[in-house]
Amino acid sequence: MVRKVELLVSVALLGSAATAIWLWGQLHDERTRNAELSARLNAQSNTVVTVLEPSAPSTPRATAEPAASAPNPANPALVEPLRVVQGTPDDRMAHQRRMLQQPKYREAWRAQMRLNYTLRRDNVIRLLGFTPEEADAVVEIAIERQLSWIDRASEKPMSQESTQQQQALYEQDKREDDVKLREVLGEAKLAQFQEYMESRSTRIHVDQLRPRFTGTDTLRDDQVEPLIAALHVERTRLHTEQQEFRKMSHSDDSPSVQQYSERELELLRAAHERMHVAVAPILSASQLKRFDVLQKRDLERQELEGRMQSGAADEDVANTR
């Protein structure tokens, strides 16, 4: 019984750790991409590196910024071969922090980050009507924030307490950045930029969907922004519902792992139905059919993962009897 309770608490804590995981995910991509600079600027170092050749740089029409969890070879900002420092993630992070203490390396890191933020810069100019100067200021503020995250990153395993501390620091960082952005952009453009930032995950999602619409079902450029807007509303609502359910799961009458998974699937099914209605006026009949097929596959994957988690939990409980 104790073992079962521990499993339920672990599942429920996933929701509260989501924001902190996102924060660390933001750093992961920079750890990998910027390790390349370590090798160049620390030529005398004995660190062993592995060379990864990215695809040839191109300049496609940018809609979404790449996901931070892994390098995107299609990103035109990645114009040089990547070199990954051997060792654990903590070793690479510690190495990067040491290198960032060197002024020349720090400035080279900034230059590389400006390239990596090319998509964001282009998007706020194209979509939000920012001037090049305003777009540059947005990028510089983001770079300064990432530097502060790296400088204060802890190498200790994350606990519930440290997760809450990181969340509080993140919220404080956001308030400070909003003050800086308000001075540069003004209230109206700041609101536009905040809305853009909140929709980034949906933009990435749509960017990942586009290659799956092929032939006569290919998404037109004029469909992309309305599609992002429609899906963002429903994805935000789904996230809110999931967070509320996860908070309720902390109560004494917490659900079993199976009940938890079933409720998550219920929320996802309802969200998919709302998404179908929301995108129907934007897509053609054949595109909508393709969209429904992709949504069904995502739901099937979630169902399989839920069954796997329930099965593993049942086995662990049985082993404790």
WOLINWO-V928734 format. One line per field, one symbol per residue. ss: DSSP state (H for helix, E for strand, L for the rest). phi: phi as a letter, one per 30 degrees, with the letter a starting at -180 (. if undefined). A space follows every 10 residues. Layout:
ss=???
phi=???
This chain:
ss=LHHHHHHHHH HHHHHHLHHH HHHHHHHHHH HHHHHHHHHH HLLLLLLLEE EELLLLLLLL LLLLLLLLLL LLLLLLLLLL LEEEELLLHH HHHHHHHHHL LLHHHHHHHH HHHHHHLHHH HHHHHHHHLL LHHHHHHHHH HHHHHHHHHH HHLLLLLLLH HHHHHHHHHH HHHHHHHHHH HHHHHHHHHH HHHHHHHHLH HHHHHHHHHH LLLLHHHLLL HHHHHHHHHH HHHHHHHHHH HHHHHHHHLL LLLLLLHHHH HHHHHHHHHH HHHHHHHHHH LLLLHHHHHH HHHHHHHHHH HHHHHHHHHH HHHHHHHHHL L
phi=.ddddddddd dddedddddd dddddddedd eddddededd dceddcddbc cccddedbbd ddcbddddda dcddddddcb ecbcddkded dddddddddd ddedddddde ddddddcedd ddddddccid dedddddddd dddddddddd dcdccdedcd dddddddddd ddeddddddd ddddcidddd ddddddddce ddddddddde ddccidcedd edcddddddd ddeddddddd dddddddddd ddcdddeddd dddddddddd dddddeddce dccddddddd eddddddddd dddddddddd dddddddddd d
